[in-house]
Amino acid sequence: MLLRWLMRPARVTAIERLSPRFRLIELEGEALKNVAWTAGQKIQVAMGAGLSARTYTPMSWNASRGKTQLLAFAHGDGPGSRWANGLRADDSCRFFGPRRSLDLAGFEAPVVLFGDETSFGLAAALRDNLQAGGALHMFEATDIVESRRVLDATNLGEARLIARSAGEDHLTTVEAELLRLAANGARFVLTGKASSIQRVSRALKAAGVASARIKAKAYWSPGKTGLD
């Protein structure tokens, strides 16, 4: 009962199936009005009974109308995937937040966002909210065709996609491109898979990029839960 009191109730007003694994979800409700939200913050949506929840980065938040948009990536057979795949218009849900996740206050362009399929929502949120004109985007992805379709549908068509390789050799290409951008004074937001973030961050710091120019947030790691 206490958890239900702390959560915000919302109603699903729209669901758009952008691809086999991506759902664009719109939530609405009185509890979403007059809410202070900044790009990069997270919400945690309850998955049924108990304490189970999954984390999403809102793409936008209309505090006057009480609306927010999420991009759900339904991969595997976990609670989040089952929730996204089974969601219907007029369904209700409850969530915590918005809460701090990535603090990008004062983070000015040029900004480079590196991530993967779990980072598309953040990219959409940052597009219109970063100071001095948004960010460049680079994503590692398993299915390039599907990811391109989703990025085009969310007005992120200029993002660069790099196909994952079994041995993660593709990260060599990522590192080379980010180091080139670092030489031009870029700041970096690293998100998505924990091991990819660690490798790219090491490469940037080894090249002399100051820690103040790097923000990082791991969203997932194979075999682990609880990351957001």
N, C-alpha and C positions, 0 to 999 in steps of 0.2 A: 504493500500500500504506500509506504514511504517513497519507493522508487517511482511509482506511478505519479505521485504528487510532484516529484522533482522534474519529471520529464515534460516536454512540450507535446501536446497532441496535435496531429495534423491529418489532413485528408489528401489522398492522391487524386489530383484533378486531371492529370494527363500522363500517359506513358507512350513513348515513341520508340519502336524497335529499330534502332539504327543499323544493326547487323545481328548475326546470330548470337553474339555474346554481349552486346552493348545495349543498354536501355537508358533513354533520357527520361527522367522522372521529375514531375512537378508536384510539389507539396504546397498546401495552402491551409491557413487556419488563423483564428484570432490570436493564438499564442505566438504567431510569427510576426505580428505587427509590432512596430516601434522597437525592433531588436537592433542592437549595435553589432554590425558584422563587418569584418574586413577580409579582403582576399587572402587566402591561405589558412583561414580558420577551418575547424572540422566540426562535424556533428557525428554523434554515435546513435545509430538507429537500433532500437530493441528488436531482437529476433525471437518472437514468441515469449514464452514464460521464462522466469528466472533472470539471470544476469547477463545472458548472452546478447552481444551487440556487435555491429559492424560499423566501421568508420568510413565516412564519405566527406569529400571536400566540396562544399557547395560551389556551383559555377556562378551563381548570382543570388542576390537576396533583395527583394522589394519590400522594405519595411513598412511602407505606407499601405500596400495592398495585402501584406501578409503572405508572401509567396517566396519560395526558393526552388532552385533547380539542381538536380544531382545527375551525374553520369555514373551508372552502375556497370561494372565489368563483371559479368557472370562467367567465371571460369572455374572448373572443377565442380564438386558436388557439396560444397560447404554451405553453412546457413545463409551467407550473403547471396550466393548464387541461387539457392532455392527461393529466397525472398524476392529477388529481382525477377526471376522467371515466372513466379506465381502471382506477381502483383497485378491488380486490376484497378481500373478507374473507380473511384468512390471507396476504395479500401481505406482503412484508417491505420495509423502507425503512431509511435511515440519515440521521441529522441531526446538525448542530452545535447546541450549546446545552443548556439555555437561557442566553441572553446578554442583557446590558443593551440596552434599546432606549429605553424611556421611564422615567425615574426619578421615581416619584411618591411617594417616601418623604416623609412629613410633609405631604402635600398633602391638606388637610382640606376637608370640605364647608362651604358649598355648592360643588360642582364641576359644570361643564357640559362634556360631551364633544361636540365637533363633528367630524363626519367624513362618511364615505360607506359604500358597501357593503363596502369593505375594512376598515372599522372595527368591524363587528359583533362580531367575536371579542373585541376589546379591551373593548368595552362589556360583554360577558358576564363577562369576567374582573374588571372593576372593580366590577361590581354588588355582589359579596359581599366585596370586599377593601379598598375605600377606607374610611378612618376617618370616623366620624360619619355613616354611612348612605348610601353609594353616590353616584350621580351622576344628573344630568339628561342626556338624550341628544337630539341634533338631527343628522339626517343628510340630506345631499343624495343623491338617488337617481334613476336613470334609469327604472326600472320600479317604481312605487309599490306596485302590487298584489303583485308578487313579494316585494319587500322587506318589506312588512307581514306576509306569510305567514311569512317567515323569522324576523322579530322576535317574532312571536307564539309560534312554536315554540321559541324560546330564552328565553322569559320576559322579553322586552324590549318588550312590547306597548305600554307607555306612551311609547315614544320618538316624537318628532315627525319626520315625513318631509316633505321639501320637494322637489318635482319639479324636476329640472334643466331649464333653458331654454337654447336654442341660444346666446344672447348672454350667458349667465350673469347675467341680470337677477334670477334667484331669489336671488342672494347679497345683494341689497339687503334682502330679507326676513330673511335669516339675520343680517345685520349689525344690523338694527333690534332683533331679538329678543335677541341677545347683549348689545347695549348696555343694553337694559332690565335684563337679569340682572346685568350688571356694576355697575349702580347699587345693587344689593342685596348687593354684596360677593362675588359669585361668583368662583371661580377657573376657569381654562379649560384644557382639553386639546384641542388642535387636531391632527387627523390626516387621512389620506386624500390627496386630490389637492393637489399642491404649490401650484398657482396659487390655489386656494381658500383654503388656509392663509395664504398671503402676503397676500391681500386682507383676510381677516377679521382677521388679526393687526394690519395697518396701521390698520384701523378702531378696534380696541380701544385701541391705543397712542395714537392721535390723540385718543381720548376720555379719556385720562389713566389708563388701566389700567396698572399697573406691570408690568414684565417678569417680576417674581417671581411674578405671578399667572397667567402663561401658560406652558404647556408645549406644544411643537409637535414633530411628527414626520411628515414627508412619506413616504407609502407608495408613491406612484406619480406619474408625470408623463407625459403623452402623448408617445410616441416615444422615451422613455428607459427604460433598464434599469439595475438596480443599486440602486434605491431600496428601502427596507424600512421 
